[in-house]
Amino acid sequence: MSTEPPESTVSLPEGSASAPSRRTFIASTSVVGGAVVAGCLIAGPSVFGAEPADAAEEQPGSRVSLTVNGKRHTVTVDNRTSLLDLLREHLGLTGSKKGCNAGACGACTVLVDGHRVNSCLTLAVRLDGAEVTTIEGLAKGDRLHPLQQAFIDQDAFQCGYCTSGQIMSGVGCIKEGHTGSPEEIREFMSGNICRCGCYVKIVRAVEQTAHGK
């Protein structure tokens, strides 16, 4: 019996002077193998089972009726829609701002049945029959709300992005009776962030409105 190893069955292309080195062979097979795997991942069926394009079902929606700034609205919205998105995207009331969208900055503050809420965290479908007041609903025609005027008098804003939420929160703070001192106002307005740092003037504006200063 012959002890010589069998001849390789790999054929060399015409014109090749010698067989490829071990390093060249491994590199070439790795590239080809990787391409095959990548092709399977891109074009092949999912290992979890292919899903038809129309498999995603339409999200459930609900009909909600609420009064916004004195006007009754009835709309059908996705059950996940926030009050903020209902106001901005469905009713065109863009005065309430989307800041953090996580209830941490207060830019979206509105009044619901007289109480201030972060509208980005409030589901619209839970407000059927509620009364909502936004910054657009404070003024009476050309006559500004006293707190709006106080913000102008005290120069209590700079970029203005947080201003609508600050004013709505200030209105709620005054209604709640938390205006006994500058310290109390700061405490009960602490959920509203002003990135421009106009806190001193904001407190003065709330004081002016609450006490006629």
PABA-378439 format. One record per residue (C-alpha): residue in one letter; chain; x, y, z. Coordinates in nm, 2 decimals, always signed. Example, Ala and Ser with C-alpha at 12.3 -4.5 7.8 and 13.67 -1.06 7.14 Angstrom:
<lumkols>
{lumkol A,A,{+1.23,-0.45,+0.78}}
{lumkol S,A,{+1.37,-0.11,+0.71}}
</lumkols>
This chain:
<lumkols>
{lumkol M,A,{+0.00,+0.00,+0.00}}
{lumkol S,A,{+0.13,+0.34,-0.10}}
{lumkol T,A,{+0.20,+0.58,+0.19}}
{lumkol E,A,{+0.20,+0.89,-0.03}}
{lumkol P,A,{-0.08,+1.13,+0.04}}
{lumkol P,A,{-0.34,+1.15,-0.24}}
{lumkol E,A,{-0.30,+1.43,-0.49}}
{lumkol S,A,{-0.51,+1.74,-0.44}}
{lumkol T,A,{-0.82,+1.77,-0.66}}
{lumkol V,A,{-0.80,+2.15,-0.67}}
{lumkol S,A,{-0.73,+2.25,-1.03}}
{lumkol L,A,{-0.52,+2.55,-1.11}}
{lumkol P,A,{-0.64,+2.80,-1.36}}
{lumkol E,A,{-0.46,+2.81,-1.68}}
{lumkol G,A,{-0.15,+3.02,-1.67}}
{lumkol S,A,{-0.10,+2.98,-1.30}}
{lumkol A,A,{+0.26,+2.92,-1.21}}
{lumkol S,A,{+0.19,+2.75,-0.87}}
{lumkol A,A,{-0.08,+2.67,-0.63}}
{lumkol P,A,{-0.21,+2.95,-0.40}}
{lumkol S,A,{-0.05,+2.98,-0.06}}
{lumkol R,A,{-0.23,+2.87,+0.25}}
{lumkol R,A,{-0.29,+3.23,+0.36}}
{lumkol T,A,{-0.43,+3.33,+0.01}}
{lumkol F,A,{-0.66,+3.03,+0.01}}
{lumkol I,A,{-0.80,+3.10,+0.36}}
{lumkol A,A,{-0.85,+3.47,+0.28}}
{lumkol S,A,{-1.03,+3.39,-0.05}}
{lumkol T,A,{-1.26,+3.13,+0.11}}
{lumkol S,A,{-1.34,+3.37,+0.40}}
{lumkol V,A,{-1.44,+3.64,+0.16}}
{lumkol V,A,{-1.66,+3.41,-0.04}}
{lumkol G,A,{-1.81,+3.26,+0.27}}
{lumkol G,A,{-1.88,+3.60,+0.42}}
{lumkol A,A,{-2.05,+3.71,+0.10}}
{lumkol V,A,{-2.27,+3.40,+0.10}}
{lumkol V,A,{-2.37,+3.46,+0.46}}
{lumkol A,A,{-2.43,+3.83,+0.40}}
{lumkol G,A,{-2.64,+3.74,+0.10}}
{lumkol C,A,{-2.85,+3.51,+0.31}}
{lumkol L,A,{-2.90,+3.77,+0.58}}
{lumkol I,A,{-3.00,+4.03,+0.32}}
{lumkol A,A,{-3.20,+3.83,+0.07}}
{lumkol G,A,{-3.29,+3.51,+0.25}}
{lumkol P,A,{-3.59,+3.44,+0.46}}
{lumkol S,A,{-3.59,+3.55,+0.83}}
{lumkol V,A,{-3.49,+3.27,+1.07}}
{lumkol F,A,{-3.79,+3.39,+1.28}}
{lumkol G,A,{-4.02,+3.34,+0.99}}
{lumkol A,A,{-4.10,+3.59,+0.71}}
{lumkol E,A,{-4.37,+3.84,+0.78}}
{lumkol P,A,{-4.59,+3.97,+0.50}}
{lumkol A,A,{-4.56,+4.34,+0.43}}
{lumkol D,A,{-4.92,+4.40,+0.54}}
{lumkol A,A,{-4.89,+4.20,+0.87}}
{lumkol A,A,{-4.88,+4.52,+1.08}}
{lumkol E,A,{-5.23,+4.58,+1.19}}
{lumkol E,A,{-5.37,+4.93,+1.22}}
{lumkol Q,A,{-5.35,+5.06,+1.58}}
{lumkol P,A,{-5.68,+5.09,+1.77}}
{lumkol G,A,{-5.83,+5.43,+1.78}}
{lumkol S,A,{-6.09,+5.60,+2.00}}
{lumkol R,A,{-6.33,+5.88,+1.96}}
{lumkol V,A,{-6.29,+6.16,+2.21}}
{lumkol S,A,{-6.48,+6.48,+2.27}}
{lumkol L,A,{-6.34,+6.77,+2.47}}
{lumkol T,A,{-6.36,+7.14,+2.50}}
{lumkol V,A,{-6.04,+7.33,+2.41}}
{lumkol N,A,{-6.04,+7.71,+2.48}}
{lumkol G,A,{-6.42,+7.71,+2.49}}
{lumkol K,A,{-6.47,+7.53,+2.16}}
{lumkol R,A,{-6.60,+7.17,+2.15}}
{lumkol H,A,{-6.39,+6.92,+1.94}}
{lumkol T,A,{-6.47,+6.56,+1.86}}
{lumkol V,A,{-6.18,+6.36,+1.70}}
{lumkol T,A,{-6.08,+6.00,+1.65}}
{lumkol V,A,{-5.72,+5.94,+1.76}}
{lumkol D,A,{-5.48,+5.65,+1.81}}
{lumkol N,A,{-5.51,+5.54,+2.17}}
{lumkol R,A,{-5.15,+5.62,+2.23}}
{lumkol T,A,{-5.18,+5.99,+2.12}}
{lumkol S,A,{-5.08,+6.24,+2.39}}
{lumkol L,A,{-5.28,+6.55,+2.46}}
{lumkol L,A,{-4.99,+6.75,+2.34}}
{lumkol D,A,{-4.99,+6.58,+2.00}}
{lumkol L,A,{-5.37,+6.61,+1.98}}
{lumkol L,A,{-5.34,+6.99,+2.03}}
{lumkol R,A,{-5.05,+7.04,+1.80}}
{lumkol E,A,{-5.11,+6.78,+1.52}}
{lumkol H,A,{-5.49,+6.75,+1.51}}
{lumkol L,A,{-5.61,+7.09,+1.63}}
{lumkol G,A,{-5.33,+7.32,+1.51}}
{lumkol L,A,{-5.27,+7.47,+1.85}}
{lumkol T,A,{-4.89,+7.49,+1.84}}
{lumkol G,A,{-4.84,+7.73,+2.14}}
{lumkol S,A,{-4.78,+7.44,+2.37}}
{lumkol K,A,{-4.43,+7.33,+2.30}}
{lumkol K,A,{-4.27,+6.98,+2.28}}
{lumkol G,A,{-3.96,+7.02,+2.48}}
{lumkol C,A,{-3.84,+6.69,+2.65}}
{lumkol N,A,{-4.15,+6.49,+2.57}}
{lumkol A,A,{-4.09,+6.32,+2.90}}
{lumkol G,A,{-4.26,+6.55,+3.16}}
{lumkol A,A,{-3.93,+6.70,+3.28}}
{lumkol C,A,{-3.93,+7.05,+3.14}}
{lumkol G,A,{-4.29,+7.18,+3.16}}
{lumkol A,A,{-4.29,+7.35,+2.81}}
{lumkol C,A,{-4.61,+7.16,+2.73}}
{lumkol T,A,{-4.80,+7.27,+3.04}}
{lumkol V,A,{-5.18,+7.33,+2.99}}
{lumkol L,A,{-5.48,+7.34,+3.22}}
{lumkol V,A,{-5.72,+7.05,+3.23}}
{lumkol D,A,{-6.04,+7.13,+3.42}}
{lumkol G,A,{-5.85,+7.41,+3.58}}
{lumkol H,A,{-5.55,+7.20,+3.69}}
{lumkol R,A,{-5.21,+7.23,+3.53}}
{lumkol V,A,{-5.08,+6.91,+3.36}}
{lumkol N,A,{-4.79,+6.81,+3.14}}
{lumkol S,A,{-4.97,+6.74,+2.82}}
{lumkol C,A,{-4.69,+6.53,+2.68}}
{lumkol L,A,{-4.77,+6.27,+2.95}}
{lumkol T,A,{-5.15,+6.29,+2.93}}
{lumkol L,A,{-5.33,+6.05,+2.70}}
{lumkol A,A,{-5.59,+6.22,+2.50}}
{lumkol V,A,{-5.84,+5.93,+2.52}}
{lumkol R,A,{-5.86,+5.98,+2.90}}
{lumkol L,A,{-5.99,+6.34,+2.86}}
{lumkol D,A,{-6.34,+6.27,+2.71}}
{lumkol G,A,{-6.56,+6.55,+2.84}}
{lumkol A,A,{-6.27,+6.75,+2.98}}
{lumkol E,A,{-6.21,+7.12,+2.94}}
{lumkol V,A,{-5.86,+7.22,+2.83}}
{lumkol T,A,{-5.71,+7.56,+2.83}}
{lumkol T,A,{-5.39,+7.64,+2.63}}
{lumkol I,A,{-5.19,+7.95,+2.59}}
{lumkol E,A,{-5.40,+8.04,+2.29}}
{lumkol G,A,{-5.71,+8.05,+2.52}}
{lumkol L,A,{-5.58,+8.30,+2.78}}
{lumkol A,A,{-5.62,+8.63,+2.61}}
{lumkol K,A,{-5.97,+8.78,+2.56}}
{lumkol G,A,{-5.95,+8.91,+2.21}}
{lumkol D,A,{-5.68,+9.17,+2.20}}
{lumkol R,A,{-5.66,+9.19,+2.58}}
{lumkol L,A,{-5.38,+8.98,+2.72}}
{lumkol H,A,{-5.42,+8.78,+3.03}}
{lumkol P,A,{-5.27,+8.96,+3.33}}
{lumkol L,A,{-4.99,+8.71,+3.36}}
{lumkol Q,A,{-4.91,+8.75,+2.99}}
{lumkol Q,A,{-4.88,+9.12,+3.04}}
{lumkol A,A,{-4.67,+9.07,+3.35}}
{lumkol F,A,{-4.42,+8.86,+3.15}}
{lumkol I,A,{-4.39,+9.15,+2.91}}
{lumkol D,A,{-4.36,+9.41,+3.19}}
{lumkol Q,A,{-4.09,+9.21,+3.38}}
{lumkol D,A,{-3.91,+9.10,+3.06}}
{lumkol A,A,{-3.95,+8.74,+3.19}}
{lumkol F,A,{-3.84,+8.56,+2.88}}
{lumkol Q,A,{-3.55,+8.54,+2.63}}
{lumkol C,A,{-3.58,+8.27,+2.36}}
{lumkol G,A,{-3.95,+8.23,+2.44}}
{lumkol Y,A,{-3.96,+7.85,+2.39}}
{lumkol C,A,{-4.06,+7.77,+2.75}}
{lumkol T,A,{-4.27,+8.09,+2.79}}
{lumkol S,A,{-4.61,+7.94,+2.71}}
{lumkol G,A,{-4.56,+7.65,+2.96}}
{lumkol Q,A,{-4.43,+7.90,+3.22}}
{lumkol I,A,{-4.73,+8.12,+3.18}}
{lumkol M,A,{-4.98,+7.83,+3.20}}
{lumkol S,A,{-4.80,+7.69,+3.50}}
{lumkol G,A,{-4.80,+8.04,+3.66}}
{lumkol V,A,{-5.18,+8.07,+3.61}}
{lumkol G,A,{-5.22,+7.73,+3.78}}
{lumkol C,A,{-4.99,+7.83,+4.06}}
{lumkol I,A,{-5.19,+8.14,+4.12}}
{lumkol K,A,{-5.52,+7.95,+4.12}}
{lumkol E,A,{-5.38,+7.70,+4.37}}
{lumkol G,A,{-5.28,+7.98,+4.60}}
{lumkol H,A,{-4.91,+7.90,+4.61}}
{lumkol T,A,{-4.79,+8.26,+4.58}}
{lumkol G,A,{-4.73,+8.35,+4.94}}
{lumkol S,A,{-4.36,+8.43,+4.89}}
{lumkol P,A,{-4.10,+8.42,+4.62}}
{lumkol E,A,{-3.97,+8.10,+4.77}}
{lumkol E,A,{-4.31,+7.94,+4.75}}
{lumkol I,A,{-4.36,+8.05,+4.39}}
{lumkol R,A,{-4.02,+7.90,+4.30}}
{lumkol E,A,{-4.11,+7.57,+4.47}}
{lumkol F,A,{-4.44,+7.53,+4.29}}
{lumkol M,A,{-4.30,+7.65,+3.96}}
{lumkol S,A,{-3.99,+7.42,+3.99}}
{lumkol G,A,{-4.13,+7.18,+3.73}}
{lumkol N,A,{-4.09,+7.44,+3.46}}
{lumkol I,A,{-3.73,+7.48,+3.32}}
{lumkol C,A,{-3.60,+7.80,+3.16}}
{lumkol R,A,{-3.28,+7.72,+2.98}}
{lumkol C,A,{-3.22,+8.10,+2.94}}
{lumkol G,A,{-3.22,+8.14,+3.32}}
{lumkol C,A,{-3.50,+8.40,+3.35}}
{lumkol Y,A,{-3.63,+8.26,+3.68}}
{lumkol V,A,{-3.60,+8.58,+3.89}}
{lumkol K,A,{-3.81,+8.77,+3.64}}
{lumkol I,A,{-4.06,+8.49,+3.60}}
{lumkol V,A,{-4.12,+8.49,+3.98}}
{lumkol R,A,{-4.16,+8.87,+3.97}}
{lumkol A,A,{-4.42,+8.83,+3.69}}
{lumkol V,A,{-4.62,+8.57,+3.90}}
{lumkol E,A,{-4.60,+8.80,+4.20}}
{lumkol Q,A,{-4.72,+9.10,+4.00}}
{lumkol T,A,{-5.02,+8.91,+3.88}}
{lumkol A,A,{-5.10,+8.75,+4.21}}
{lumkol H,A,{-5.06,+9.06,+4.43}}
{lumkol G,A,{-5.09,+9.35,+4.19}}
{lumkol K,A,{-4.73,+9.45,+4.25}}
</lumkols>
